[in-house]
Amino acid sequence: MPMKGSGQSDLREIDRWDGGVGWIAYPDEQMQRASHAFVADGGVWVVDPVDVDGLDDLLAEFGDVAGVVVMLDRHKRDAAAVANRHDVPVYVPDWMAGVAGKLDAPVERFGRELADTGYRAITVRDSSVPPWQEVGLYHEASGTLIVSESVGTGDYFLAPGERLGVHPMLRLFPPERALGSLSPERILVGHGEGVMQNATSALRDALDGARRKSPALYGKTLRAFLSG
């Protein structure tokens, strides 16, 4: 099983709810890179996409694509390709450095809110050691929280008994300040399937247990961190 899939993709749908959908392009890869699209402000917003055959048909179920969002400095993924295909910009937080210049597509910056979507932008991490720039998106009215990397459900994120886990490299310093006050109904993550039920309790458990629990798959963590 490869760390990151390549070549022939095979779309597996995940995390469908009234306001959007998620997918994994390479279901057999260890990293379980997940991407999402949500409906807001009359359009479809695509988050950290890994391109896959059949993606445009999936997105068309929800409407026209309004923009593509990069939420983590390492998650440029296929954002430019998807944005260019739909003739829309890639949206990057106004404080995130070293990303816009590496995207072969028009770029729009956003601040405390993603355009007029109603999704609040949360600085989850802005650190040089380790290098890590991550924004979260939270829509309080629908209870939707999107977090690319600091928490996840991929195998290497989870300690025994966890439904959602803090990234192993952040367990000593979990993102409590950024995420601890939120009460989401669903949490969509960049690695693995989302938490679609009892999401607030899963988030509390993940943050509270981060320092005293450890995922078993440490050997995969550094490779996954470097690969995005």
N, C-alpha and C positions, 0 to 999 in steps of 0.2 A: 504494500500500500504506500503510494508516494506521499511525501509531505504536502506537496502542492500539485494539483492535477494540471495537465496541459493536453493539447491536441483535441481529440474529439470530446465535446462536452455532452452532458446529459442532464437537462433541466429537471430538478426535483423541487416541486413547490412546497413551501413551508409557510407557517405563520399567517394564513389568510384570515382577515377580519373585515369588518364592514368598510374600513377606511384604507385598505391596502393589502399587500401581499409580500411574501419573501420567497427567495429561491436559493438553492445551492447548485452551482454549475457543474461541480465534480463531486458527486456524492461519495466516491470511494477515497477521496484524499483525506489525510490525517488532520489537516488544518480546518476542514469544514468551513471554508469561507462562505459566509452568508451575506446576501444583498437584499435590499428592500425597496419597495416603492409605496408611497402613500399619496392620498388625494388631499389637496388643500388649495384654497384660493382658486378653484376652478380648473386646476391642472394636476398632473401627476409629477411627483418629485422622486427621483431615483437616487438611492443612497449607496455609496461605496460599491458600485456594480462590478461584478465579474460577468462578462458577456457570455452568452450562451445561445445556441440555436433555439429559436422559438421565443426568445425574450420579447421581441416587439409585439408578437401576438398576445402575450400575457399582459403587457403594459396597455395595449389597446382596449382591453376589457374595462379599464378604469378611466380612459380618456387620453387626451393629448399630453405628451411630456412637456413640462414647463421648465425643468432644470434638473441638473445632476449635482449631487453634493458630495464633497470629500470631507470626511469627518475625522480622519487621522492622517498625520503626515506620511505614514507608510502605506496608506490605502488609496493611492492613485489608481491602482488596479486598471480597469478599462473605462474609467470615467470619461476620458477624452473621446474615445471611439463611440460610446453611446451618445454623448452630447452632440458630436458632429453629425451622427446619423439622424438625429432628431432636430438639428439646427437650433440648439439651445446652449446657453453657457454652462460652464462648471462653476458652482458656487463654493467658495473657500472662505473660512472665517478671516476677518480683517486683521487678526493678530497672528495668524499662522504663517510662518516664514518658510521659504525654501520649497514651496509646493507649486505655486502658480506658474513659475517659470519653467517647470518641468511638464506642464500640461500642454499638449498640442491642440488647444481648443480655446475659444474665448472664455475669459474668467470674469466672474462677478464676485465682489467681496460682500460679506454680510456681517452685521454686528450682533446686537442682543436678540434679534429675531431674524429668522430665515425669510427674507422678503416679506410678503404679507400673508404668510401661511398660518400664523398663530402659534408656530412652534418656537419656543424660547430656546436660545442658544446658551448652553452651559459650558464654561471652561472646565473640563474634567481634569485635564493635566496639561501643564506647560512647563516642561522641564528639560534641562540640558544634560542631566545625569540621572538615569539614562536619557538619551534624546527621545523626547516623547511629547507630541503636541496633539491633543485630542479634544474635540468638542462633542457634547451631547445635545440631543434635541428632545424637548419635552413639551407635549401638548396637554395641558392640564384638563381641558374640557373633555377630551376623549380618553384621558388616562394613558396616553402612549408615550413611552420613553424609549429612545434609541441611543444605544451606547456601543461604539465600535469595538473597543479593545479592553477597557479597564475591567469589565466583567464579561463573562461569556458562559456558554454551556458546552463547548467542546471538551473532549475528554481531558485534555491537559489543563483545563481550568478548574476541574472539580475535585474537591476532597470527598472522601466517603460521606454519603448522606446529603450532599448538596445538590440542589436543583439549578442553582446559579452560583458561579464562583468568581472571586476576584482573581485577576491575572496573577500567576505565581510570582512574577517579578515585582508586584505591588503589594504583596501580602503584609509586609511590615509597615507599609504606609498606604492603606486602602483609601479610596476616594470618598471618605465619609463626609467631608465638608461639601463636596460638590453634589453628592447624590443622597446623602442621609436624610434630608428633610422632604424628599419627594414621596408621593404615594401613588405610584402607577398601577393601572389595571393590567397592563401588558408591558413587557420589556423585550425589545428587539435587539439582537446582538450581532456583532460582526463575525462571530465564530460559533456555529451551532444553531439549533432551533431556538426560537424565542420562548419566553415564559409567558404563557397566555392565561393562566389562572393563578390566583393568589400571589400576584407578582410583588406586591409590597412586602409581604412576609418573606418571600424568597430573597428580596434585596436586603432586608434587615438582617436576615440570617447570614447572608454572604458577607456583609460588612462587619457584623459583630464577630463572626468566626474567623475572619481572615488571618489574624495573627496567631491563632492557636491551632489551625488546621492546615494541612499541606496536601496538595495534589500528589498523586503517586507518580505521575509521568514527568518528572523534572527533566529527564534527558531530552525531551522534545521541545522544552520551553524556549531555550535560547535560539534554536533553529527557527522556531515559529516566530519569535520576536523579530529576528532579522529579516524574515521573509515577508511579514505583513499578512 
